[in-house]
């Protein structure tokens, strides 16, 4: 596919796109996917929205009752763009890293980066400095914008010469103070529709994350497929959800989708499932995004009533068991909208809504996408035969300068790491992850990354990490650890290693289940056999949980 002339002065992202022959096929089969050659996603999402829906319409809410209007969000986004270009010399194509919890200033910064023609790299605030440093090494940001509460170790994580600016601290150099001194008038850079707008790190199955590359048109395409055809938003909707904006699931559900349709969003910085349910109910939320485990937790507290005013409840981030779907439906009358997406695809591409929902099924390929199942030989599988899920649509996998591109794209198809079956009517049913990704409470956790963290403990000789089925979280991280000779394998050592991992990588990745063993299973060539460990934890989950093994 021939690219349009780029507006980027800094050509880093264009230079590091995968070779054209390694790209997936892109299809734009719907009229709403016919975007102009010059397109800035931020212009569409906020400037055009102000013109269509009005500057006074509510855009962003916070649990304390605060609200930003569309006009205020536009002004602050313009001010951020002014700060970036005037104070820090950002030029189109430069990368800008964002770090913070879900709040209005993070959204304003995200839009401001795009308005300036730069490329946004949003990171999870709970990532450790070493993890942020890896992302910075790969993406080479020139500026890092951080909530002041998460900036302590950022100076050590960024590359030399990267400017760090915080918001929320109210000192003279704070982003909010800088913005207050700007006019709020900014002419958005007329980027190409196929200029890279954001770089999204994955929680991949190796220690080094893959960096997905998404164009300006991709950001709108997810709103014009999944949101438009499955969620059917109106300007009266209020979106709420738990996923961080650094996850493309959260970015779509809490920023792109509501702004695209003139709706508003409730942003919660950090909330338990019950907190989220209470805040959403108080804000009059009509669309909710969260993981199946959150819905289960709300029902366990007997508070399904907090969900009854929702118009749409979306479950994604991990597999939705049929039992949870039925429990939510019985308690609230809601038919949970299931779905599967991928960071490589930006958002959901298989789903169903309303009368098309079949409990236990993920759904069908949504309008704008088509999907199939490949067998082990790379051929299309027969109905009801398990195989690898593959998809083609208006978005697709492009990794930043990464040979693993060849592992995801085959003959033009995006082939995910999931095993599914498809029935005769085109409904897809999830079977399992076909790689060693662990999905726990909606978070993607790469087993090799956890293994690498555990290996750094001085008492660990070797270890292996797998996902153990768990009724509350879907899966939990389970580590099999061989200790140095003479080290006591007891509860104190287990907790010590768990705390060590929490201090080394993001805390949600730590092994909740730690099992000390004398050796790990290997094949004759010495390769570690993770599949044997997976089989063991699947068969022994109930017994081990009852014995209190490391939970």
C-alpha positions in Angstrom: 0.0 0.0 0.0 1.5 3.4 -1.0 1.6 5.9 1.8 0.5 9.5 1.5 3.1 12.3 1.8 3.8 12.6 5.5 3.5 15.7 7.6 6.2 14.4 10.0 9.4 16.4 10.1 10.9 13.7 12.4 10.6 10.6 10.2 11.3 8.1 13.0 8.0 6.3 12.8 7.9 6.1 9.0 11.5 4.9 8.9 10.7 2.1 11.4 7.5 0.8 9.9 7.8 -2.9 8.8 8.6 -3.6 5.2 5.5 -3.3 3.0 5.6 -7.0 2.2 5.2 -7.8 5.9 2.0 -5.7 6.4 -1.4 -7.3 6.7 -4.1 -6.7 4.2 -6.2 -3.6 5.0 -9.9 -3.4 4.0 -12.2 -0.4 4.1 -15.5 -1.9 3.2 -17.8 0.5 4.9 -18.7 4.0 3.7 -17.8 5.4 7.1 -14.2 4.1 6.7 -13.5 6.2 3.7 -11.3 8.9 5.3 -9.6 11.8 3.6 -5.9 11.7 2.8 -5.2 14.5 5.3 -6.6 13.6 8.7 -5.7 14.6 12.3 -7.6 12.4 14.7 -7.6 15.0 17.4 -9.2 17.6 15.1 -12.0 15.2 14.4 -12.5 14.1 18.0 -12.5 17.5 19.7 -12.6 20.4 17.2 -15.2 18.9 14.9 -17.1 17.6 18.0 -17.3 21.2 19.4 -18.7 22.3 16.0 -21.3 19.5 15.9 -22.3 19.1 19.5 -21.5 22.4 21.0 -18.8 23.7 23.3 -21.0 23.5 26.4 -21.7 19.8 26.1 -20.2 17.8 29.0 -17.1 15.8 27.9 -15.3 14.4 31.0 -16.5 13.8 34.5 -14.6 12.9 37.7 -16.0 11.1 40.7 -15.7 14.2 42.8 -18.4 15.9 40.6 -16.0 17.8 38.4 -16.9 18.2 34.7 -15.0 19.5 31.7 -17.1 20.6 28.7 -16.1 20.0 25.1 -15.0 23.6 24.9 -12.8 23.3 28.0 -11.2 20.1 26.7 -10.5 21.7 23.3 -8.9 24.7 25.0 -6.7 22.6 27.3 -5.7 20.3 24.4 -4.7 23.4 22.4 -2.8 24.8 25.3 -0.9 21.5 25.7 0.0 21.6 21.9 1.2 25.2 22.4 3.4 24.1 25.4 4.9 21.3 23.4 5.7 23.3 20.3 6.5 26.7 21.9 8.2 25.7 25.1 9.8 22.4 24.2 10.3 22.7 20.4 8.3 19.6 19.5 8.0 19.1 15.8 5.6 16.7 13.9 6.7 13.1 14.2 8.5 13.6 17.6 7.3 11.1 20.2 5.8 12.3 23.5 5.4 9.8 26.4 2.5 10.1 28.7 2.3 8.7 32.3 -0.7 9.1 34.6 -3.9 7.6 35.8 -7.2 8.2 34.1 -8.0 11.9 34.6 -9.0 14.9 32.4 -5.4 16.2 32.0 -4.2 12.9 30.6 -6.9 13.2 28.0 -6.0 16.8 27.2 -2.3 15.8 26.9 -3.2 12.9 24.6 -5.2 15.2 22.3 -2.6 17.9 22.5 0.2 15.6 21.3 -1.9 14.6 18.3 -2.8 18.2 17.5 0.9 19.1 17.4 1.4 16.3 14.9 3.5 14.3 17.3 3.2 10.7 18.2 1.8 9.7 21.6 3.2 6.9 23.7 0.9 6.4 26.7 2.3 4.2 29.5 0.7 2.6 32.6 1.5 4.6 35.7 2.2 1.5 37.7 5.1 0.4 35.5 8.5 0.4 37.2 11.3 2.7 36.0 13.1 -0.3 34.3 9.9 -1.0 32.3 9.4 2.6 31.3 13.1 2.8 30.3 12.7 -0.1 27.9 9.7 1.7 26.3 11.7 4.9 26.1 14.6 3.0 24.5 12.4 1.7 21.8 10.3 4.8 21.1 12.8 7.6 21.7 10.5 10.2 23.2 11.7 13.8 23.2 9.3 14.9 26.0 7.6 12.9 28.8 4.5 14.3 30.4 3.6 12.8 33.8 1.1 13.2 36.6 3.4 14.6 39.4 2.5 11.7 41.7 4.2 9.3 39.2 7.2 11.3 38.2 9.7 10.4 41.0 11.5 7.7 39.0 10.8 9.1 35.5 14.0 11.1 35.2 15.9 7.9 35.6 13.8 6.1 33.0 13.9 8.5 30.1 16.8 8.9 27.7 19.3 11.6 28.1 18.0 14.9 26.7 14.3 14.0 27.2 12.4 16.8 28.8 10.1 15.8 31.7 7.1 18.0 32.5 4.6 17.2 35.3 1.0 18.2 35.8 -1.0 18.7 39.0 1.8 20.0 41.2 1.0 23.7 40.7 4.7 24.9 40.7 5.8 27.4 38.0 7.0 24.6 35.6 3.9 22.5 36.0 2.1 21.7 32.7 -1.2 23.2 34.0 0.6 26.5 35.0 2.3 26.6 31.6 -1.1 26.0 29.9 -2.7 28.8 31.8 -0.3 31.2 30.2 -1.2 30.1 26.7 -4.0 31.4 24.5 -5.7 28.1 23.8 -5.7 28.9 20.1 -3.8 26.4 18.0 -3.9 25.3 14.3 -3.7 21.6 14.3 -1.0 20.0 12.1 -2.6 18.6 8.9 -1.2 15.1 9.3 -1.7 12.3 6.8 -4.4 9.8 7.5 -1.6 7.2 7.4 0.8 9.1 9.6 1.5 7.3 12.8 -0.5 8.8 15.7 0.3 6.5 18.5 2.7 3.8 19.6 1.1 1.2 21.9 3.4 -1.1 23.9 2.1 -4.7 24.3 2.4 -6.9 27.3 4.0 -9.5 25.0 5.3 -13.0 25.7 8.9 -11.9 25.8 10.7 -9.6 28.2 10.9 -6.9 25.5 7.5 -5.4 24.6 6.4 -5.1 21.0 5.5 -1.6 20.0 2.4 -1.4 17.9 2.0 1.4 15.4 -1.4 3.0 14.7 -2.3 5.7 12.1 -4.6 8.6 12.6 -7.3 6.8 10.6 -7.0 3.7 12.8 -8.1 5.7 15.8 -11.3 6.6 14.1 -11.8 3.2 12.5 -12.4 1.5 15.8 -15.1 4.0 16.7 -16.7 3.6 13.2 -16.8 -0.2 13.5 -17.2 -1.6 17.0 -18.6 1.5 18.7 -20.9 2.6 15.8 -22.3 -0.8 15.0 -22.2 -2.7 18.3 -22.5 -0.1 21.0 -24.6 2.4 18.9 -23.7 5.4 21.1 -25.7 8.6 21.2 -24.7 12.0 22.5 -26.7 11.4 25.7 -24.5 8.4 26.7 -22.1 8.5 29.6 -19.3 6.0 29.3 -17.5 4.6 32.4 -14.9 1.8 32.8 -11.9 0.4 34.6 -9.2 0.0 31.9 -6.3 2.5 31.9 -6.0 4.8 28.9 -2.6 3.2 28.2 -4.6 0.1 27.2 -6.2 0.6 23.8 -9.3 -1.0 25.3 -9.5 1.9 27.7 -8.5 4.5 25.2 -11.4 3.5 22.9 -14.0 3.1 25.6 -13.2 6.2 27.6 -11.9 8.7 25.1 -12.3 7.9 21.4 -15.8 6.4 21.4 -17.5 9.1 23.6 -15.8 12.0 21.8 -16.6 10.5 18.3 -20.3 10.5 19.1 -20.7 13.6 21.3 -21.1 11.6 24.5 -19.2 12.0 27.8 -17.0 9.8 30.0 -16.5 9.3 33.7 -12.7 9.0 34.5 -11.8 7.1 37.7 -8.1 7.1 38.6 -8.2 3.9 40.5 -11.2 2.0 41.6 -12.2 -1.4 42.9 -15.1 -3.1 41.1 -17.5 -1.8 43.8 -16.1 1.7 43.7 -16.4 1.7 39.9 -20.0 0.5 40.1 -20.9 3.2 42.7 -19.2 6.0 40.8 -20.8 4.9 37.5 -24.3 4.7 39.1 -23.8 8.2 40.7 -22.7 9.7 37.3 -25.6 8.2 35.5 -23.4 6.0 33.3 -25.1 4.2 30.4 -22.1 2.3 28.9 -19.7 0.4 31.1 -16.4 -1.2 30.1 -14.7 -3.6 32.5 -13.4 -7.2 32.8 -15.6 -10.2 33.6 -14.0 -10.6 37.0 -15.3 -7.1 37.9 -18.9 -8.0 37.1 -18.5 -11.1 39.2 -17.2 -9.1 42.1 -20.1 -6.7 42.0 -22.6 -9.5 42.0 -20.8 -11.2 44.9 -21.4 -8.1 46.9 -25.1 -8.3 46.1 -25.0 -4.9 44.3 -26.2 -5.8 40.8 -28.7 -3.0 41.3 -25.9 -0.5 40.6 -25.7 -1.8 37.1 -29.4 -1.7 36.2 -29.4 1.8 34.7 -26.8 0.8 32.1 -27.8 0.6 28.5 -24.8 -1.4 27.5 -22.3 -3.4 29.6 -19.1 -4.5 27.8 -17.0 -7.3 29.0 -13.5 -7.6 27.4 -9.9 -7.9 28.3 -10.3 -11.6 29.1 -12.5 -14.5 28.3 -16.1 -14.1 29.5 -17.4 -17.5 30.9 -20.9 -18.4 30.1 -21.6 -18.7 33.9 -20.8 -15.0 34.5 -22.9 -13.9 31.5 -25.9 -15.8 32.9 -25.4 -14.5 36.4 -25.3 -10.9 35.3 -28.3 -11.4 33.1 -30.3 -13.0 35.9 -29.3 -10.3 38.4 -29.7 -7.2 36.3 -31.4 -8.1 33.0 -28.3 -6.9 31.1 -26.9 -9.0 28.2 -23.2 -8.5 28.5 -21.5 -7.5 25.2 -18.6 -9.9 24.9 -15.7 -9.2 22.6 -12.1 -9.9 21.7 -9.6 -7.3 20.5 -5.8 -6.9 20.4 -3.3 -4.1 20.9 -2.2 -4.9 17.3 -5.8 -4.3 16.1 -6.3 -1.4 18.5 -9.7 -2.6 19.8 -12.5 -5.2 19.5 -13.1 -7.0 16.2 -15.3 -9.9 17.2 -18.5 -9.2 19.2 -22.2 -9.2 19.2 -25.0 -7.2 20.7 -28.7 -7.4 21.5 -30.5 -10.4 20.1 -27.4 -11.5 18.2 -25.6 -12.4 21.5 -25.2 -16.1 22.2 -24.1 -16.8 25.8 -20.7 -18.6 25.8 -19.8 -17.2 22.3 -17.4 -14.3 21.8 -19.5 -13.2 18.8 -19.0 -12.8 15.1 -16.7 -10.6 13.0 -18.1 -7.0 13.5 -18.9 -4.9 10.4 -15.7 -3.8 8.7 -13.8 -7.0 9.7 -13.7 -10.6 8.6 -12.3 -13.5 10.6 -11.4 -17.1 10.2 -9.7 -20.0 11.9 -6.4 -21.5 10.7 -5.3 -25.1 11.4 -1.8 -26.1 12.2 -0.9 -26.2 8.5 -2.1 -22.7 7.9 -5.2 -23.7 6.1 -8.8 -22.6 6.9 -10.2 -24.9 9.5 -13.5 -26.7 9.2 -16.4 -25.5 11.4 -16.1 -26.6 15.0 -12.4 -27.4 14.5 -10.0 -25.5 16.9 -7.3 -23.4 15.5 -5.7 -20.0 15.5 -7.9 -16.9 15.2 -7.1 -14.7 12.2 -8.6 -11.4 11.2 -8.5 -8.7 8.4 -10.1 -5.2 8.6 -9.3 -1.5 8.5 -6.7 -1.9 11.3 -3.8 -4.3 11.6 -0.5 -5.2 13.0 2.6 -3.0 12.3 5.4 -3.5 14.9 8.0 -0.8 15.3 11.2 -2.2 13.8 10.6 -5.7 15.2 11.2 -9.0 13.4 8.3 -10.5 15.4 6.1 -8.9 12.8 6.6 -12.1 10.8 5.0 -14.1 13.7 1.8 -12.1 13.7 1.0 -11.6 10.0 0.6 -14.6 7.7 -0.6 -14.2 4.1 -2.1 -10.9 4.8 -4.0 -12.1 7.9 -3.5 -10.9 11.5 -3.1 -14.1 13.4 -3.6 -13.7 17.1 -2.3 -15.8 20.0 -5.8 -17.2 20.7 -7.3 -20.6 19.9 -11.0 -20.5 18.9 -13.5 -22.6 17.1 -16.1 -21.2 14.7 -19.5 -22.8 14.3 -21.5 -23.2 11.1 -23.2 -19.8 11.6 -19.9 -17.8 12.0 -19.9 -17.5 15.8 -16.5 -17.7 17.4 -16.0 -19.6 20.7 -12.8 -19.0 22.8 -10.8 -22.1 23.7 -7.5 -20.9 25.2 -4.4 -18.7 24.7 -2.1 -20.4 22.2 1.0 -18.7 23.6 2.3 -18.1 27.1 0.4 -14.9 27.8 -1.4 -14.9 31.2 -4.6 -12.9 31.3 -5.5 -12.0 34.9 -8.4 -9.7 35.8 -8.2 -8.2 32.4 -4.4 -7.6 32.5 -2.1 -9.1 29.9 1.0 -10.5 31.7 3.9 -12.0 29.7 5.2 -15.0 31.5 8.9 -14.5 30.3 8.9 -11.0 31.8 7.9 -12.4 35.2 10.4 -15.1 34.9 13.1 -12.6 34.2 12.2 -10.6 37.3 12.2 -13.7 39.6 15.6 -14.7 38.2 17.1 -11.5 39.5 16.4 -12.7 43.1 19.7 -13.9 44.6 18.2 -17.1 46.0 16.6 -18.3 42.7 18.5 -20.8 40.6 15.8 -21.0 37.9 12.1 -20.7 37.5 9.1 -21.1 35.1 5.9 -19.1 35.1 2.5 -20.2 33.8 -1.1 -19.2 34.3 -3.2 -21.1 36.8 -7.0 -21.1 36.3 -8.7 -19.1 39.0 -12.4 -18.6 39.5 -12.0 -15.0 40.7 -9.4 -13.6 38.3 -9.7 -15.9 35.3 -6.0 -16.8 35.8 -3.3 -16.0 38.2 0.5 -15.9 37.8 1.9 -19.2 39.1 5.7 -19.6 39.5 7.6 -22.8 39.9 11.0 -21.9 41.5 14.2 -23.8 42.2 16.1 -22.3 45.1 19.8 -22.3 45.8 21.0 -25.2 47.9 20.6 -24.5 51.6 17.9 -21.9 51.2 14.7 -22.7 53.2 11.6 -23.0 51.0 9.0 -21.6 53.4 6.2 -19.0 53.5 8.7 -16.3 54.5 10.8 -17.0 51.4 7.7 -17.1 49.2 6.6 -13.7 50.4 10.1 -12.3 50.0 10.2 -13.3 46.4 6.7 -12.0 45.8 7.6 -8.6 47.3 10.9 -8.6 45.2 8.9 -9.0 42.0 6.5 -6.3 43.0 9.4 -3.9 43.5 11.0 -5.0 40.1 8.1 -4.9 37.7 4.5 -3.6 37.8 2.9 -5.1 41.0 0.0 -6.6 39.2 2.4 -9.0 37.5 3.7 -10.7 40.7 3.2 -14.5 41.2 0.2 -15.0 43.5 1.0 -18.7 43.5 4.6 -19.7 44.3 5.6 -23.3 44.3 9.1 -24.4 45.3 10.4 -27.4 43.3 13.7 -29.3 43.1 13.7 -29.3 39.3 11.8 -28.1 36.2 10.5 -30.4 33.4 12.7 -30.3 30.3 12.8 -32.2 27.0 15.9 -34.2 25.9 17.4 -31.1 24.3 17.0 -29.1 27.5 14.0 -27.0 26.5 11.7 -26.1 29.4 8.3 -27.7 29.0 5.9 -25.1 30.1 3.0 -27.2 28.8 3.6 -29.8 31.5 3.4 -27.2 34.2 0.2 -25.8 32.7 -1.4 -29.2 32.6 -0.4 -29.7 36.3 -1.9 -26.5 37.5 -5.1 -27.1 35.5 -5.6 -30.5 37.0 -4.6 -29.7 40.5 -6.1 -26.2 40.9 -8.7 -27.2 43.5 -6.4 -29.3 45.6 -3.6 -26.7 45.6 -5.9 -23.8 46.4 -7.2 -25.8 49.4 -3.7 -26.4 50.5 -3.0 -22.7 50.5 -0.1 -22.9 48.1 1.1 -19.3 47.8 -2.3 -17.6 47.3 
